[in-house]
Amino acid sequence: MLGITEFNDLYDKVFDETGAIKAVGRDCTKSLIEACEQFSDNVDFGNKSTGFMNVENIQLLKNMLQRV
C-alpha cells in the first residue's frame, strides 16, 4: 500500500498547483486512480482501464489526506 507521500507525488504528477490537469499520459492517471482506491475502495475515482478520472473525488481525497 502506498503512503500519503507517494500518493502526493502521483497527484502532483497529474495536477498542477491550481488543480488543473497536466498533459500527462494515461499511465500516470491510471496509477493515480489505483493509488486512490488503496485509500478508499468504495468511491469512484475513475476508470483504471481508460485512465479517465473522476477529478472531483480525487481532489476530495487529496484534501482529506492533507488534514491527516
DOVO-989460 format. One line per 8 residues: their letters; for each residue x, y, z of N, C-alpha, C, O. Coordinates in steps of 0.05 Angstrom, whole numbers, plus 5000, padded with zeros to 4 digits. Atoms other than C-alpha are relative to their C-alpha. Layout:
<atoms>
A	X,Y,Z,X,Y,Z,X,Y,Z,X,Y,Z | ...
</atoms>
This chain:
<atoms>
MLGITEFN	5017,4976,5000,5000,5000,5000,5018,5025,5000,5038,5026,5014 | 4985,4974,5002,5024,5070,4983,4995,5016,5025,4973,5015,5037 | 5004,4981,4978,5035,5121,5037,4990,5026,4989,4987,5030,4964 | 5010,4974,5009,5010,5192,5035,5020,5015,4983,5013,5029,4964 | 4979,4986,5016,5077,5218,5009,5000,4990,4971,5002,5006,4953 | 5000,5012,5028,5075,5170,4949,4974,5009,4985,4975,5015,4962 | 5025,4991,5013,5002,5189,4936,5003,5029,4991,4996,5036,4969 | 4995,4972,5007,5021,5263,4937,5018,5003,4976,5014,5021,4959
DLYDKVFD	4982,4999,5023,5077,5250,4888,4985,4994,4974,4988,5008,4954 | 5016,5007,5024,5029,5216,4839,4980,5023,4994,4977,5030,4970 | 5019,4979,5004,4978,5271,4849,5013,5024,4987,5003,5036,4968 | 4985,4977,5011,5030,5325,4834,5009,4995,4972,5014,5014,4957 | 4993,5006,5028,5049,5289,4770,4977,5006,4981,4980,5013,4958 | 5024,4997,5017,4977,5294,4745,4988,5028,5002,4977,5037,4982 | 5013,4974,4996,4953,5360,4774,5021,5022,5006,5041,5016,5019 | 4982,4978,4993,4987,5428,4777,4991,5013,5027,4972,5003,5039
ETGAIKAV	5006,4988,4974,4985,5474,4838,4972,5013,5002,4963,5018,5024 | 5027,4989,5000,4918,5503,4817,4978,4979,4998,4954,4985,4999 | 5019,5022,5003,4885,5435,4809,4993,4993,4971,4977,4976,4967 | 5005,5006,5028,4886,5436,4733,5016,4975,4993,5038,4969,5003 | 4987,5025,5009,4904,5370,4698,5023,5007,4982,5020,5023,4963 | 4977,4996,5017,4973,5369,4668,4998,4981,4976,4982,4962,4976 | 4999,5017,5024,4988,5339,4599,5018,4976,5006,5041,4976,5000 | 4985,5025,4994,5009,5270,4623,4986,4977,4986,4963,4979,4977
GRDCTKSL	5011,5023,5013,4998,5202,4594,4980,4985,5017,4978,4990,5041 | 5020,5016,4986,4944,5153,4613,5012,4983,5022,4999,4977,5042 | 4987,5017,4979,4994,5111,4653,5001,5015,5026,4997,5003,5047 | 5000,4984,4975,5000,5168,4703,4972,5002,5013,4970,4999,5037 | 5027,4998,4988,4925,5176,4711,4990,4973,5010,4977,4972,5030 | 5007,5027,4990,4915,5101,4717,5013,4995,5027,5000,4984,5045 | 4985,5005,4974,4968,5098,4772,4987,5016,5022,4985,5007,5045 | 5013,4983,4979,4934,5156,4809,4973,4988,5008,4967,4987,5032
IEACEQFS	5026,5013,4993,4866,5122,4805,5004,4976,5018,4990,4972,5038 | 4994,5024,4984,4896,5057,4832,5009,5008,5028,5002,4995,5048 | 4991,4990,4974,4930,5096,4888,4977,5010,5017,4975,5004,5041 | 5023,4990,4986,4865,5130,4907,4984,4977,5011,4974,4978,5034 | 5016,5023,4992,4830,5063,4911,5012,4985,5024,4998,4971,5039 | 4987,5012,4976,4881,5040,4963,4991,5014,5026,4991,5002,5047 | 5009,4985,4976,4855,5094,5010,4970,4998,5004,4961,5000,5027 | 5029,5002,4998,4781,5085,4995,4990,4984,4977,4989,4995,4954
DNVDFGNK	5008,5017,5022,4756,5027,4954,4971,5002,4992,4962,4989,4973 | 5029,4999,5007,4682,5045,4954,4992,5027,4988,4969,5035,4989 | 5004,4974,5013,4690,5113,4919,5008,4997,4971,5028,4984,4965 | 4994,5000,5029,4690,5123,4843,5022,5022,4995,5016,5045,4995 | 4978,4981,5006,4758,5154,4827,5006,5000,4970,5022,5016,4961 | 4996,5001,5029,4754,5137,4753,5003,4972,4990,4999,4953,5004 | 4998,5026,5014,4765,5081,4703,5029,4993,4997,5044,5006,4983 | 4972,5008,5002,4830,5044,4712,5008,4990,4972,5032,4990,4965
STGFMNVE	4994,5010,5027,4825,5015,4642,5006,5022,4981,5024,5020,4964 | 4996,4978,5019,4820,5081,4606,5017,5023,5011,5028,5039,4996 | 4986,4978,4987,4853,5128,4656,4982,5025,5003,4992,5046,5011 | 5019,4977,4997,4791,5174,4654,4994,5003,5029,4982,4986,5042 | 5002,4995,4971,4790,5206,4723,4974,5013,5008,4962,5028,4993 | 5021,4985,4987,4734,5228,4769,5015,5021,5017,5021,5016,5040 | 4983,4979,4988,4771,5292,4785,4990,5010,5027,5005,5013,5046 | 5011,4990,4975,4724,5316,4839,5006,4981,5023,5014,4991,5045
NIQLLKNM	4995,5019,4978,4731,5252,4881,5030,4998,5006,5037,4995,5029 | 4971,5001,4996,4807,5251,4871,5008,5024,5016,5024,5022,5035 | 4992,4975,4985,4813,5323,4895,4988,5000,5028,5001,5010,5046 | 5011,5002,4973,4767,5309,4954,5017,4982,5017,5022,4988,5041 | 4982,5018,4985,4812,5251,4975,5026,5015,5007,5036,5013,5029 | 4976,4985,4995,4873,5296,4968,4996,5019,5023,5013,5021,5041 | 5006,4982,4978,4841,5348,5013,4997,4986,5027,5006,4996,5047 | 5003,5016,4975,4822,5295,5064,5027,4991,5011,5031,4992,5035
LQRV	4974,5010,4991,4892,5267,5066,5018,5022,5010,5036,5018,5026 | 4984,4978,4990,4922,5336,5077,4993,5007,5029,5010,5018,5043 | 5008,4995,4972,4883,5341,5142,5010,4980,5020,5010,4984,5044 | 4990,5021,4983,4913,5277,5168,5027,5006,5012,5038,4990,5027
</atoms>
